[in-house]
Amino acid sequence: MSDALSDWVAQAFGVAPRELALYQRAVTHGSQAAANYERLEFLGDRVLGLTIAEWLYERFADEAEGALSKRLNALVTGPVCAEIARELALPAQLRLGKQARDDGAFDSDNVLGDALEALIGALYLDHGLDAARAAVRQLWATRIERDVRAPQHPKSALQEWAAAHNRRPPEYSIVDRSGPHHAPRFTVKVAIGKLAEATATGSSKQEAETAAALALLGQLETSS
């Protein structure tokens, strides 16, 4: 496991581990050991946010704070981190307890996103900010260039649509919550009065609300 993880880290992040224990902890779920990735995820989340914010500040020199914030929020979401984790084949490196494995935690957006951030935290502690910055810029390179204009969050876009059409503000409600603690599934409904509604499911309440808003926007654009 140690040699395989060391080789994987070197390939994924471009530098060989000096303190392998950091990366072992970063891929260890709470169901497996008390010494898990949570503290490293806390650190890695901040390193990722700083790195992306610094990059956006350089790359989009003429954009206002609001536009930069939209870009930042779109780039550091759990689903984006989980998407990158899958591209790196991170699920194969996770250390999970039996119940978590049986529950499919290896493919949970929450688990994968947190583990990737923990690995960024481990890389920062092991090699410093320059190495962490280089890895993040490599992994997020295509995504930062994806939108010429700053993306608008679906919930904000739906709120603006309602205001522009003199409708009541969107109302969100949780329809269902299922799954184990480490891999929950939320189903959320969003409605604009009695005009229209949509439901969607996600691995967090925020993700489900975003997906529901996007689905309702699609309905409204189709019908208009």
C-alpha positions as CSV (number, residue, x, y, z in Angstrom):
1,M,0.0,0.0,0.0
2,S,2.8,2.4,0.9
3,D,4.7,2.0,-2.3
4,A,1.5,2.1,-4.4
5,L,0.4,5.3,-2.6
6,S,3.8,6.9,-3.0
7,D,3.8,6.2,-6.7
8,W,0.3,7.5,-7.1
9,V,1.0,10.7,-5.2
10,A,4.1,11.4,-7.4
11,Q,2.0,10.8,-10.6
12,A,-1.0,12.8,-9.4
13,F,0.8,15.8,-8.0
14,G,4.2,15.8,-9.7
15,V,6.3,15.4,-6.6
16,A,7.3,12.4,-4.6
17,P,6.2,12.2,-0.9
18,R,8.8,13.0,1.7
19,E,6.5,12.3,4.6
20,L,4.3,9.5,3.4
21,A,2.3,9.4,6.6
22,L,0.6,12.7,5.7
23,Y,-0.8,11.3,2.5
24,Q,-1.8,8.0,4.2
25,R,-3.8,10.1,6.6
26,A,-5.3,12.1,3.8
27,V,-6.8,9.1,2.2
28,T,-8.1,7.6,5.4
29,H,-11.8,7.9,6.1
30,G,-13.2,8.3,9.6
31,S,-14.8,4.8,9.3
32,Q,-11.3,3.3,9.1
33,A,-9.4,5.2,11.8
34,A,-9.5,8.0,14.3
35,A,-6.5,9.5,12.6
36,N,-8.4,10.4,9.4
37,Y,-8.4,13.1,6.8
38,E,-10.7,15.7,8.5
39,R,-8.0,18.0,9.9
40,L,-6.0,17.9,6.7
41,E,-9.2,18.6,4.7
42,F,-9.7,21.7,6.8
43,L,-6.2,22.9,5.9
44,G,-6.4,21.9,2.3
45,D,-9.7,23.6,1.7
46,R,-8.0,26.9,2.7
47,V,-4.9,26.3,0.6
48,L,-7.2,25.5,-2.4
49,G,-9.3,28.6,-1.9
50,L,-6.2,30.8,-1.6
51,T,-4.5,29.3,-4.6
52,I,-7.6,29.6,-6.8
53,A,-8.3,33.2,-5.6
54,E,-4.7,34.2,-6.3
55,W,-4.9,32.7,-9.8
56,L,-8.2,34.3,-10.6
57,Y,-6.9,37.7,-9.5
58,E,-4.0,37.3,-11.9
59,R,-5.9,35.7,-14.8
60,F,-9.0,38.1,-14.8
61,A,-7.3,41.4,-14.0
62,D,-10.2,43.5,-15.2
63,E,-13.0,41.7,-13.3
64,A,-14.7,43.1,-10.2
65,E,-14.8,41.3,-6.9
66,G,-18.3,40.0,-7.5
67,A,-17.4,38.3,-10.8
68,L,-14.2,36.8,-9.2
69,S,-16.3,35.5,-6.3
70,K,-18.6,33.7,-8.8
71,R,-15.7,32.1,-10.5
72,L,-14.2,31.0,-7.2
73,N,-17.4,29.5,-5.8
74,A,-17.9,27.6,-9.1
75,L,-14.4,26.2,-9.0
76,V,-14.0,24.9,-5.4
77,T,-17.4,23.1,-5.0
78,G,-17.5,19.6,-3.7
79,P,-18.7,18.1,-7.0
80,V,-15.8,19.8,-8.9
81,C,-13.3,18.4,-6.4
82,A,-14.9,15.0,-6.6
83,E,-14.8,15.1,-10.4
84,I,-11.0,15.8,-10.3
85,A,-10.6,13.1,-7.7
86,R,-12.2,10.5,-10.1
87,E,-9.9,11.7,-12.9
88,L,-6.9,11.0,-10.7
89,A,-8.3,7.5,-9.8
90,L,-8.4,8.6,-6.1
91,P,-11.2,6.1,-5.2
92,A,-8.7,3.2,-5.5
93,Q,-6.5,4.9,-2.8
94,L,-9.1,5.5,-0.2
95,R,-8.9,3.6,3.1
96,L,-12.4,2.9,4.2
97,G,-14.1,0.8,6.9
98,K,-16.2,-2.2,5.8
99,Q,-19.5,-0.5,6.3
100,A,-18.4,2.6,4.4
101,R,-17.2,0.4,1.5
102,D,-20.5,-1.5,1.5
103,D,-22.4,1.8,1.5
104,G,-20.4,3.0,-1.6
105,A,-18.4,5.8,0.1
106,F,-15.6,5.3,-2.4
107,D,-17.9,7.0,-5.0
108,S,-19.4,9.7,-2.7
109,D,-18.9,13.3,-3.8
110,N,-18.5,14.3,-0.2
111,V,-15.8,11.7,0.6
112,L,-13.9,12.2,-2.6
113,G,-14.0,16.0,-2.4
114,D,-12.9,16.0,1.2
115,A,-10.1,13.5,0.5
116,L,-8.7,15.6,-2.4
117,E,-8.7,18.7,-0.3
118,A,-6.9,16.7,2.5
119,L,-4.3,15.6,-0.1
120,I,-3.7,19.2,-1.0
121,G,-3.3,20.0,2.7
122,A,-0.8,17.1,3.0
123,L,1.1,18.4,-0.1
124,Y,1.3,21.8,1.4
125,L,2.7,20.5,4.7
126,D,5.1,18.2,2.9
127,H,6.4,20.5,0.2
128,G,5.2,24.0,0.8
129,L,2.9,26.4,-0.9
130,D,4.7,26.5,-4.2
131,A,4.2,22.8,-4.7
132,A,0.6,22.9,-3.7
133,R,0.0,25.9,-6.0
134,A,1.6,24.1,-9.0
135,A,-0.5,21.0,-8.4
136,V,-3.7,22.9,-8.1
137,R,-3.0,24.9,-11.2
138,Q,-2.3,21.7,-13.2
139,L,-5.4,20.0,-11.9
140,W,-7.7,22.9,-12.4
141,A,-6.1,24.3,-15.6
142,T,-8.9,23.4,-18.1
143,R,-11.6,24.4,-15.7
144,I,-10.4,27.9,-15.0
145,E,-10.5,28.7,-18.7
146,R,-13.8,27.0,-19.3
147,D,-16.0,30.2,-19.0
148,V,-15.2,33.4,-20.8
149,R,-17.7,35.2,-18.7
150,A,-18.0,34.6,-14.9
151,P,-20.5,31.9,-14.3
152,Q,-23.7,32.8,-12.4
153,H,-24.8,30.4,-9.7
154,P,-28.1,28.7,-10.7
155,K,-29.8,29.9,-7.4
156,S,-28.8,33.5,-8.1
157,A,-30.0,33.2,-11.7
158,L,-33.3,31.8,-10.6
159,Q,-33.8,34.5,-8.1
160,E,-33.1,37.1,-10.8
161,W,-35.5,35.4,-13.2
162,A,-38.3,35.6,-10.6
163,A,-37.6,39.3,-9.8
164,A,-37.5,40.2,-13.5
165,H,-40.9,38.5,-14.2
166,N,-42.5,39.9,-11.0
167,R,-42.8,36.5,-9.5
168,R,-42.5,35.4,-5.9
169,P,-38.9,34.4,-4.8
170,P,-38.0,30.8,-5.2
171,E,-38.8,28.6,-2.2
172,Y,-36.7,25.5,-1.3
173,S,-37.7,22.6,0.8
174,I,-36.2,19.2,1.6
175,V,-38.4,16.4,0.3
176,D,-36.2,13.5,1.4
177,R,-33.0,12.6,3.2
178,S,-31.5,9.1,2.8
179,G,-28.3,7.2,2.9
180,P,-25.7,6.8,5.7
181,H,-24.1,9.7,7.6
182,H,-20.9,9.7,5.5
183,A,-22.8,9.5,2.1
184,P,-26.1,11.3,2.5
185,R,-28.5,12.0,-0.3
186,F,-30.8,15.0,-0.2
187,T,-33.8,15.5,-2.4
188,V,-34.9,19.2,-2.6
189,K,-37.9,20.8,-4.3
190,V,-37.8,24.4,-5.5
191,A,-41.0,26.3,-6.5
192,I,-41.9,29.7,-7.7
193,G,-45.3,30.1,-6.3
194,K,-47.7,28.0,-8.3
195,L,-46.0,28.8,-11.6
196,A,-43.5,25.9,-11.7
197,E,-41.5,23.6,-9.6
198,A,-38.6,21.1,-9.9
199,T,-36.9,18.5,-7.7
200,A,-33.3,17.3,-7.7
201,T,-31.0,15.1,-5.6
202,G,-27.5,15.7,-4.4
203,S,-24.9,14.6,-1.8
204,S,-25.5,17.8,0.2
205,K,-28.5,20.2,0.8
206,Q,-26.6,22.9,-1.1
207,E,-25.8,20.6,-4.1
208,A,-29.4,19.5,-4.3
209,E,-30.7,23.1,-4.1
210,T,-28.3,24.1,-6.9
211,A,-29.4,21.1,-9.1
212,A,-33.1,21.9,-8.5
213,A,-32.6,25.6,-9.4
214,L,-30.8,24.5,-12.6
215,A,-33.6,22.1,-13.5
216,L,-36.3,24.8,-12.9
217,L,-34.4,27.3,-14.9
218,G,-34.3,24.8,-17.8
219,Q,-38.1,24.4,-17.5
220,L,-38.7,28.2,-17.5
221,E,-36.4,28.8,-20.5
222,T,-38.1,26.1,-22.5
223,S,-41.6,27.4,-21.8
224,S,-40.7,31.1,-22.4
